[in-house]
Every structure is written in C-alpha cells, then in structure tokens.
Amino acid sequence: MVKAGLWTLLGLVVMVAVGWIFTGSVATGGSMAVINAASGMVCYVIYERVWARISWGLA
C-alpha cells in the first residue's frame, strides 16, 4: 500500500508540475493532476472488470 501510495503521490506531483509549466497556473496544474488520477482510477477499475470476464486460456 505504501509503494502504491507513493507512486500515486509522485504522479500527482509530476502532473502538477507539467500542468504548471504548460498553463502557468499551479491551481490549473493541480486540477489537471486530480482529474487525471481520478479518471485513471475509474478506467483501471473498468479495465479490470472487463478482463475478469474474459476466459482466454482458462481450462
């Protein structure tokens, strides 16, 4: 859990920095980072649920 949490935190910091560089606003960069993290989590959950229904290679 710690490793996953730190990885997520690192991703948020990088996204804030990238957003700040491109927009000139830390608030906009932060918003972009939060939206990216939330949408990524939702997409990952959907992705995992779809793959859980696929039985390729299972006997």
N, C-alpha and C positions, 0 to 999 in steps of 0.2 A: 504494500500500500504506500509506503514511504517513497519508494522508487517511482511509482506511477504518479504520485502527488508532486514530486519534484520535477518530473518530466513535464507535467501539465503546467506547473508554475514557470518553468523555463520557456515553454511555448508561448505562454501569455506575455512574458517579458519581451520576447523576441517580436511578437506581433505588435505590441505597443510601440516598440522602437521602430519597426517598419512603417506602421501607420503614422507615427510622428514624423518620420523622415519624409514620407510622401505627402502628408497633409499639412504639416507644420503645427498640428494640434495634438497635445497629449491626450486630451479628452476624446477626440475622434479616434486616435490610435487605440485607446483603452476600450472604447465601444466596439471597434473592429475586432479586438482580441477576444472580448467576451462573446460576441456574436459568433466568431469563428469556433471558439471552444464549445459553445452550446450546440451549434449546428453539427459540428464534428461528432459530438457525443450521440446526438439523435441519429445521424446517418450510420454510425457504427452499430447502434442497437438494432436498427432496421436491417443492416447488412448481416449481422449475426443471426437474427431470426430467420432471414431468408435462407442462409446457408444451413441452419439447423433442420430445415425441411427437405434438403436435398440428400438423397441417399446414394449418391455415386460411390461405387466401390465397396459399399457395405454388403455383407453377405446375409 
